[in-house]
Amino acid sequence: MSRSLYLAAYDIRDHRRLARACKYFKTWRVAGQKSVPELWLTAADLQRIRREITDIIDTGEDSLHILALDPRMHIHCLGLAASHSAPHFCVL
């Protein structure tokens, strides 16, 4: 089961939906900022997120972008920013 690194970015207008989305992505995130988490996902994980997130966001008011990051890309972090860098991990 191959995993790839994705970057999710969301802009949610309602505070209640924003809190739910933040809590939802906290279970998937490996690094990143509050509304721009980095996600280490399989293809099945990505499909699950696409299916489940529609119960949280309002597609008429909110926006969500999920971008696949090129594994050859070198990530530059400044200040307190940190990025996921381990080639594999275990969720307990």
C-alpha positions as CSV (number, residue, x, y, z in Angstrom):
1,M,0.0,0.0,0.0
2,S,1.8,3.1,-1.3
3,R,1.4,6.5,0.4
4,S,1.9,9.9,-1.0
5,L,2.2,13.3,0.5
6,Y,-0.8,15.7,0.0
7,L,-1.4,19.3,1.0
8,A,-5.0,20.2,1.9
9,A,-6.0,23.8,2.1
10,Y,-9.5,24.9,3.2
11,D,-11.4,28.1,3.7
12,I,-14.6,27.6,5.7
13,R,-16.9,30.4,6.5
14,D,-18.9,29.1,9.4
15,H,-17.0,28.7,12.7
16,R,-18.8,25.4,13.6
17,R,-18.0,23.8,10.2
18,L,-14.4,25.1,10.5
19,A,-14.0,23.5,14.0
20,R,-15.4,20.2,12.6
21,A,-13.1,20.3,9.6
22,C,-10.1,21.1,11.8
23,K,-10.9,18.2,14.1
24,Y,-11.5,15.9,11.1
25,F,-8.1,16.7,9.4
26,K,-6.3,16.4,12.8
27,T,-6.8,12.6,12.5
28,W,-5.1,12.6,9.1
29,R,-2.4,15.3,9.4
30,V,1.3,14.6,9.7
31,A,2.4,18.2,9.7
32,G,1.4,21.6,8.4
33,Q,-0.7,24.5,9.8
34,K,-4.3,24.6,11.1
35,S,-6.1,25.1,7.8
36,V,-3.3,23.8,5.6
37,P,-2.4,20.3,6.8
38,E,0.1,17.9,5.2
39,L,-1.5,14.4,4.7
40,W,0.4,11.1,4.1
41,L,-2.3,9.1,2.3
42,T,-3.0,6.0,0.3
43,A,-5.4,6.2,-2.7
44,A,-8.1,4.6,-0.5
45,D,-7.5,7.3,2.2
46,L,-7.9,10.1,-0.3
47,Q,-11.1,8.6,-1.6
48,R,-12.4,8.3,1.9
49,I,-11.6,11.9,2.7
50,R,-13.3,13.1,-0.4
51,R,-16.4,11.2,0.5
52,E,-16.5,12.1,4.2
53,I,-15.6,15.8,4.0
54,T,-18.8,16.5,2.0
55,D,-20.7,15.8,5.3
56,I,-18.7,18.6,7.0
57,I,-18.3,21.4,4.5
58,D,-20.9,23.4,2.7
59,T,-19.9,23.2,-1.0
60,G,-21.9,26.3,-1.7
61,E,-19.9,28.5,0.8
62,D,-16.6,26.7,1.6
63,S,-13.6,25.7,-0.4
64,L,-11.2,22.8,-0.1
65,H,-8.1,22.0,-2.2
66,I,-6.2,18.8,-1.9
67,L,-3.0,18.8,-3.8
68,A,-0.6,16.0,-4.4
69,L,3.0,17.0,-3.7
70,D,5.8,15.9,-5.9
71,P,8.0,13.5,-3.9
72,R,11.1,14.9,-5.7
73,M,10.4,18.4,-4.4
74,H,12.5,19.7,-1.5
75,I,10.3,21.4,1.1
76,H,11.7,24.7,2.5
77,C,10.4,25.6,6.0
78,L,11.0,28.9,7.7
79,G,10.5,30.0,11.3
80,L,8.4,27.5,13.3
81,A,7.2,25.7,10.2
82,A,7.9,22.0,10.1
83,S,7.2,19.4,7.4
84,H,6.7,15.6,7.5
85,S,10.0,14.1,6.4
86,A,10.0,10.4,7.5
87,P,9.7,8.0,4.6
88,H,7.3,5.8,6.6
89,F,5.4,6.0,9.9
90,C,3.1,4.1,12.1
91,V,-0.2,5.3,13.5
92,L,-1.1,3.8,16.9
